[in-house]
Amino acid sequence: MEITARIAAFTDLVGPPPDPVPAVDWAVVEAWLEVPLPADYKALVSAYGPAEIGGPGRPDAPSVRLHTPCVSADGRYDFAAWVLETHRHSAIRPHMFTKEQRRFLPDEGGLLAFATTSGGDHLFWDTSVSKDPDEWPVVLLTTSVAVGGAKPWVAYELPLLEWLFTAVRDGVPNPGEPGGLLGPLPPAVRTWPPLADAAPWAPPPRGTYVDARQHAALTEGEGLEAVTALIPPPLDPYVGEGTWEQLFERLGTRLPPDFVALSERYGAGNWSWWLDMPAPLDLGHRLGLAAGVEEMLEGYRSLREAHPQFYPLPAWPEPGGFLPAVSTIDGDQIGWCVEGEPEQWRVAVNPRHTDQGPPLEGDFTETLLNWLRGGPGNSAFYGLRKDQDPLEEMFFEPFGPPRPDVP
């Protein structure tokens, strides 16, 4: 079946393109990537643009999001930067789950990212299979699996359009999804909201580096601006359905504005498989920030009552009390020593494997940035070895809404 007829069949399945799409100069795109692209992808993107296929915004109905050559209206998405960051991120993410090493373009025969799922999985083409891009099969990377359980890499023997047909009609294997199946996706399509009204993409000027700003952020800048330059935040962070005022009322206090701004930009997720960030405004689920704070506070009070010599900080709301907010995979609890206004709070830690020390200097975002840059460790964040490159270690893994099968 020729490509025009296949796109027509896809339209019959999911519906017509919902919006005008940004123009793509495919010759320019392929010249920058230094590889040709599959004809079905080019035809699909030319017709639908940055489309979301499936059940948008519903945790019980996943979707697939095409990342296309364009620039978002707010400037937060650039095709070239997304490809490079996705390849960097995906080289690090699987290390906890497998020793298998995968190559990525521009390495010859490497994987090439082209889409994500609403669950945070990445989709690639395996360019090593053939010199003909129309024969490249789809490969999926999921890290929503148990350590020591299913493998994070899933190889399909299907090109993109056939893979999408199968995902909509029957579903495709994905060990990170309930029942081990992604789909069947609802036969629906829309423009993915973060890329609505996107502009055409142009390659970076010759002699410039797409990730120059990221490398500069290892030593330059401060606060949230430096964090976002170093580790780009997700385009659609999950923060929850509540409001900050509702959260503050439940906790009985405001939180430091730097932490609020950081949580809004990144939402729920995990920093480098170590530091968990809960959804700040998910007020009804045990994985939300409010429930986590309440549980950690209760545990801290019990420990301090039983062993006050090891826990010198009182528990909030006592004056100068410890207010935990986030936790690590090692069981450390990180929050603040509540003294003065929230803007003045210092970071405090209830460490899992050592004695509790005094509060740290600096706010939460500054402490996080020091860690992301590979700075010296402290009681809140471990340090990197001198031979470790932060950009080969650090990443942010975003989490979506809790799935229906997660109580």
C-alpha positions as CSV (number, residue, x, y, z in Angstrom):
1,M,0.0,0.0,0.0
2,E,1.5,3.3,-1.0
3,I,2.1,5.9,1.7
4,T,-0.8,8.2,0.7
5,A,-3.2,5.3,1.1
6,R,-1.7,4.3,4.4
7,I,-2.1,7.8,5.8
8,A,-5.7,7.8,4.6
9,A,-6.3,4.5,6.4
10,F,-4.7,6.0,9.6
11,T,-7.1,9.0,9.3
12,D,-10.0,6.6,9.0
13,L,-8.9,5.0,12.2
14,V,-8.1,8.0,14.4
15,G,-9.7,11.0,12.7
16,P,-8.5,13.9,10.6
17,P,-5.7,16.3,11.6
18,P,-7.1,18.6,14.3
19,D,-5.1,21.7,13.6
20,P,-2.8,23.4,11.0
21,V,0.8,22.0,11.4
22,P,4.1,23.8,11.3
23,A,5.9,23.4,7.9
24,V,8.9,21.1,7.9
25,D,11.9,21.3,5.5
26,W,12.8,17.6,5.5
27,A,16.0,18.1,3.5
28,V,17.2,20.4,6.3
29,V,16.2,18.1,9.1
30,E,17.8,15.1,7.5
31,A,21.0,17.1,6.8
32,W,21.2,18.0,10.4
33,L,20.5,14.4,11.6
34,E,22.9,13.1,8.9
35,V,20.4,10.3,8.2
36,P,17.3,10.0,6.0
37,L,14.0,9.6,7.8
38,P,11.2,7.0,7.3
39,A,8.7,8.0,4.7
40,D,5.7,7.1,6.9
41,Y,7.0,9.4,9.7
42,K,7.5,12.3,7.3
43,A,4.0,11.8,5.8
44,L,2.5,11.5,9.2
45,V,4.2,14.6,10.6
46,S,3.4,16.6,7.4
47,A,-0.3,15.8,7.9
48,Y,-0.7,15.8,11.7
49,G,2.2,17.7,13.1
50,P,3.1,17.2,16.8
51,A,0.2,14.9,17.4
52,E,-0.9,13.0,20.5
53,I,-2.6,9.7,19.6
54,G,-4.7,7.8,22.1
55,G,-6.4,9.0,25.4
56,P,-5.0,12.4,26.2
57,G,-4.9,13.3,29.9
58,R,-6.3,10.0,31.1
59,P,-4.1,7.7,33.2
60,D,-6.4,4.8,32.3
61,A,-6.0,5.5,28.6
62,P,-2.4,6.1,27.5
63,S,-1.3,8.0,24.5
64,V,1.7,8.4,22.1
65,R,3.2,11.8,21.5
66,L,5.1,12.5,18.3
67,H,8.0,14.9,18.8
68,T,8.4,16.7,15.5
69,P,10.8,19.2,14.0
70,C,9.3,22.4,15.4
71,V,9.8,25.0,18.2
72,S,7.2,25.5,20.9
73,A,5.5,28.8,21.3
74,D,7.0,29.3,24.7
75,G,10.5,28.3,23.5
76,R,10.8,25.4,25.9
77,Y,10.9,22.8,23.1
78,D,13.4,22.8,20.3
79,F,13.6,19.7,18.2
80,A,17.4,19.5,18.1
81,A,17.7,20.1,21.9
82,W,15.0,17.5,22.6
83,V,16.8,14.8,20.5
84,L,20.2,15.4,22.2
85,E,18.7,15.5,25.7
86,T,16.6,12.4,25.1
87,H,19.6,10.5,23.9
88,R,21.7,11.7,26.8
89,H,18.9,10.9,29.3
90,S,18.2,7.5,27.8
91,A,21.8,6.4,28.0
92,I,21.7,6.9,31.7
93,R,18.1,5.8,32.7
94,P,18.4,2.1,32.2
95,H,21.5,1.5,34.3
96,M,19.5,0.5,37.3
97,F,17.7,-2.1,35.4
98,T,20.2,-3.7,32.9
99,K,23.8,-3.8,32.0
100,E,22.9,-3.6,28.3
101,Q,24.4,-0.6,26.6
102,R,22.6,1.0,23.6
103,R,24.1,3.4,21.1
104,F,22.4,6.6,20.0
105,L,22.8,8.7,16.9
106,P,25.1,10.3,15.9
107,D,27.0,7.0,16.6
108,E,26.6,4.9,13.5
109,G,23.7,2.5,13.8
110,G,22.5,4.2,16.9
111,L,18.9,4.7,18.1
112,L,17.0,7.8,17.1
113,A,14.2,9.2,19.3
114,F,11.0,10.3,17.8
115,A,8.2,10.0,20.4
116,T,7.2,9.5,24.0
117,T,4.2,7.9,25.7
118,S,2.0,9.6,28.3
119,G,3.6,7.2,30.8
120,G,7.1,8.7,30.2
121,D,8.5,6.0,28.0
122,H,10.6,6.9,25.0
123,L,10.2,5.5,21.4
124,F,13.1,5.2,19.0
125,W,14.0,3.8,15.6
126,D,16.8,1.2,15.5
127,T,18.9,2.5,12.6
128,S,21.3,-0.4,12.7
129,V,18.8,-2.7,11.0
130,S,19.1,-1.3,7.5
131,K,20.4,1.5,5.4
132,D,16.8,2.0,4.3
133,P,14.9,4.1,6.9
134,D,11.6,2.6,5.9
135,E,12.8,-0.7,7.4
136,W,13.7,0.7,10.7
137,P,11.7,-1.0,13.5
138,V,10.4,0.8,16.6
139,V,12.2,0.3,19.9
140,L,10.7,1.3,23.3
141,L,12.5,2.2,26.6
142,T,10.5,1.9,29.8
143,T,11.8,2.3,33.3
144,S,8.4,1.6,34.9
145,V,9.6,-1.9,35.8
146,A,10.9,-3.5,38.9
147,V,14.6,-3.7,39.4
148,G,15.7,-7.3,38.6
149,G,12.4,-7.9,36.8
150,A,11.4,-7.2,33.2
151,K,14.0,-5.7,30.8
152,P,13.5,-2.0,30.1
153,W,14.1,-2.3,26.3
154,V,11.4,-3.6,24.0
155,A,12.2,-4.3,20.3
156,Y,9.3,-4.5,17.9
157,E,9.6,-5.8,14.4
158,L,7.3,-3.1,13.0
159,P,8.0,0.3,11.4
160,L,6.3,3.3,12.8
161,L,2.9,3.5,11.0
162,E,2.3,-0.3,11.4
163,W,3.3,0.0,15.1
164,L,0.7,2.8,15.6
165,F,-2.0,0.7,13.8
166,T,-1.2,-2.2,16.1
167,A,-1.1,0.0,19.2
168,V,-4.6,1.4,18.5
169,R,-6.2,-1.8,17.3
170,D,-4.7,-4.4,19.7
171,G,-2.1,-2.8,21.9
172,V,1.7,-3.5,21.9
173,P,3.8,-5.2,24.6
174,N,5.2,-2.9,27.2
175,P,6.2,-4.3,30.6
176,G,5.8,-0.9,32.2
177,E,2.1,-0.8,31.6
178,P,-0.7,-2.6,33.5
179,G,-1.0,-6.1,32.1
180,G,2.2,-5.6,30.1
181,L,0.4,-3.9,27.3
182,L,0.4,-0.4,25.9
183,G,-3.1,0.0,24.5
184,P,-5.3,-0.6,22.8
185,L,-5.1,3.2,22.4
186,P,-8.4,5.0,22.0
187,P,-8.8,5.9,18.3
188,A,-8.4,9.6,18.8
189,V,-5.9,12.3,18.0
190,R,-5.2,15.9,19.0
191,T,-2.3,18.3,18.8
192,W,-0.2,17.7,21.9
193,P,-0.9,20.9,24.0
194,P,2.7,21.8,24.9
195,L,3.4,22.0,21.1
196,A,0.2,23.8,20.0
197,D,0.9,26.8,17.8
198,A,4.5,25.6,17.4
199,A,6.7,27.4,14.8
200,P,8.8,25.8,12.1
201,W,12.2,24.5,13.2
202,A,15.6,25.6,11.9
203,P,18.9,24.0,12.7
204,P,21.4,25.7,15.0
205,P,23.9,28.0,13.2
206,R,27.0,26.3,11.9
207,G,29.7,26.1,14.5
208,T,27.4,26.3,17.5
209,Y,26.5,23.5,19.9
210,V,22.9,22.7,20.7
211,D,23.9,21.8,24.3
212,A,26.2,24.7,24.9
213,R,23.8,26.3,27.4
214,Q,23.6,23.0,29.3
215,H,27.4,22.6,29.6
216,A,27.7,26.3,30.7
217,A,25.2,25.7,33.5
218,L,27.7,23.3,35.1
219,T,29.6,26.3,36.3
220,E,27.5,29.4,35.5
221,G,24.2,30.8,36.7
222,E,22.2,30.2,39.9
223,G,18.8,29.1,41.1
224,L,16.0,27.6,39.1
225,E,17.3,29.1,35.8
226,A,20.5,27.2,36.2
227,V,18.8,24.0,37.1
228,T,16.5,24.1,34.1
229,A,19.4,24.9,31.8
230,L,21.3,21.9,33.2
231,I,18.4,19.4,33.3
232,P,15.5,20.5,31.1
233,P,12.2,20.1,32.8
234,P,9.3,18.0,31.3
235,L,7.0,19.9,28.9
236,D,3.9,18.6,30.8
237,P,4.8,18.1,34.5
238,Y,2.3,16.4,36.7
239,V,1.7,18.6,39.8
240,G,-1.8,17.3,40.8
241,E,-5.3,18.8,40.7
242,G,-5.3,20.9,43.9
243,T,-4.0,24.4,44.5
244,W,-1.1,25.7,46.5
245,E,-3.5,27.5,48.9
246,Q,-5.2,24.1,49.6
247,L,-1.8,22.5,50.2
248,F,-0.7,25.3,52.6
249,E,-3.9,25.1,54.5
250,R,-3.6,21.3,54.9
251,L,0.1,21.6,56.0
252,G,-0.6,24.6,58.2
253,T,2.2,26.7,56.6
254,R,3.4,28.1,53.3
255,L,6.5,26.5,51.8
256,P,9.6,28.3,50.5
257,P,9.0,30.0,47.2
258,D,12.1,28.4,45.5
259,F,10.7,25.0,46.3
260,V,7.3,25.9,45.0
261,A,8.7,27.2,41.7
262,L,10.9,24.1,41.3
263,S,8.0,21.8,42.0
264,E,5.8,23.7,39.4
265,R,8.4,23.4,36.7
266,Y,9.3,19.7,37.2
267,G,6.3,18.2,38.9
268,A,6.4,14.6,40.2
269,G,9.5,12.6,39.4
270,N,12.8,11.3,40.4
271,W,16.3,12.8,40.2
272,S,18.8,10.3,39.1
273,W,17.1,7.3,40.7
274,W,17.8,8.8,44.1
275,L,15.7,11.8,45.1
276,D,11.9,11.5,44.8
277,M,9.8,14.6,44.2
278,P,6.1,13.9,44.9
279,A,3.3,15.7,43.0
280,P,2.9,18.8,45.1
281,L,-0.8,19.4,44.5
282,D,-2.0,15.8,44.5
283,L,-4.0,16.1,47.8
284,G,-5.9,12.8,47.5
285,H,-3.3,10.2,46.9
286,R,-0.7,8.7,49.3
287,L,2.1,9.5,46.8
288,G,1.3,13.2,46.9
289,L,3.3,15.7,48.8
290,A,0.8,16.4,51.6
291,A,0.4,12.7,52.5
292,G,4.1,12.2,52.4
293,V,4.8,15.1,54.7
294,E,2.3,13.9,57.2
295,E,3.7,10.3,57.2
296,M,7.3,11.5,57.5
297,L,6.4,13.9,60.3
298,E,4.6,11.1,62.3
299,G,7.6,8.8,61.9
300,Y,10.1,11.5,62.8
301,R,8.2,12.4,66.0
302,S,8.1,8.8,67.1
303,L,11.9,8.4,66.5
304,R,12.7,11.6,68.3
305,E,10.6,10.6,71.3
306,A,12.3,7.3,71.5
307,H,15.9,8.5,70.8
308,P,16.1,12.2,71.3
309,Q,19.9,12.1,71.4
310,F,20.0,11.2,67.7
311,Y,17.4,13.7,66.6
312,P,18.4,17.1,67.9
313,L,15.9,19.0,65.8
314,P,12.3,19.2,67.2
315,A,9.4,18.2,64.9
316,W,7.5,20.9,63.2
317,P,5.3,22.8,64.3
318,E,7.5,23.2,67.3
319,P,9.8,26.3,67.1
320,G,12.8,25.6,64.9
321,G,11.2,22.2,64.0
322,F,12.1,19.9,61.2
323,L,9.5,19.8,58.3
324,P,10.3,17.0,55.9
325,A,9.1,17.3,52.3
326,V,11.0,14.8,50.0
327,S,12.8,11.5,50.5
328,T,15.6,9.5,48.8
329,I,15.9,5.9,47.7
330,D,18.1,5.4,50.7
331,G,15.4,6.5,53.2
332,D,16.8,10.0,53.9
333,Q,14.2,12.7,54.5
334,I,15.0,16.3,53.3
335,G,13.1,19.4,54.2
336,W,13.7,22.5,56.3
337,C,14.4,23.9,59.7
338,V,11.4,26.1,60.2
339,E,12.7,29.4,61.5
340,G,11.4,32.8,60.4
341,E,9.6,33.2,57.1
342,P,9.6,30.4,54.5
343,E,12.1,32.5,52.4
344,Q,14.5,32.2,55.3
345,W,14.2,28.4,56.0
346,R,17.4,26.4,55.7
347,V,17.5,22.9,54.3
348,A,17.5,20.2,57.0
349,V,17.9,16.5,56.8
350,N,16.9,13.4,58.6
351,P,19.6,11.0,57.3
352,R,19.0,7.3,57.2
353,H,22.5,6.0,57.8
354,T,24.2,8.7,59.9
355,D,23.4,11.1,62.7
356,Q,21.3,14.2,62.1
357,G,23.5,17.3,61.7
358,P,22.7,21.0,61.8
359,P,20.7,22.7,59.0
360,L,22.6,23.6,55.8
361,E,23.2,27.0,54.4
362,G,21.2,27.9,51.3
363,D,17.7,27.0,50.1
364,F,16.5,23.8,48.5
365,T,17.1,24.8,44.9
366,E,20.7,25.9,45.6
367,T,21.4,22.6,47.4
368,L,19.9,20.7,44.5
369,L,22.0,22.7,42.0
370,N,25.2,22.0,43.9
371,W,24.5,18.3,43.7
372,L,23.6,18.3,40.0
373,R,26.9,20.0,39.3
374,G,28.8,17.3,41.1
375,G,29.7,19.6,44.0
376,P,31.0,18.4,47.3
377,G,28.6,16.2,49.2
378,N,26.9,17.1,52.4
379,S,24.4,15.6,54.8
380,A,21.6,16.2,52.2
381,F,23.1,15.1,48.9
382,Y,26.0,12.7,48.1
383,G,28.9,13.9,46.1
384,L,30.3,12.6,42.8
385,R,33.8,11.3,42.3
386,K,36.2,13.5,40.5
387,D,36.2,11.2,37.5
388,Q,32.4,11.4,37.1
389,D,30.9,13.8,34.6
390,P,27.6,15.2,36.0
391,L,26.0,15.1,32.5
392,E,26.7,11.3,32.4
393,E,25.0,10.8,35.8
394,M,22.3,13.3,36.4
395,F,18.7,13.4,34.9
396,F,15.1,13.9,35.9
397,E,12.6,11.1,35.3
398,P,9.0,12.7,35.3
399,F,6.1,10.8,36.7
400,G,2.5,11.1,35.5
401,P,-0.7,10.8,37.5
402,P,-1.0,7.6,39.6
403,R,-2.3,4.7,37.6
404,P,-5.6,3.2,38.5
405,D,-3.9,0.0,39.7
406,V,-1.8,2.0,42.2
407,P,-3.7,2.5,45.5
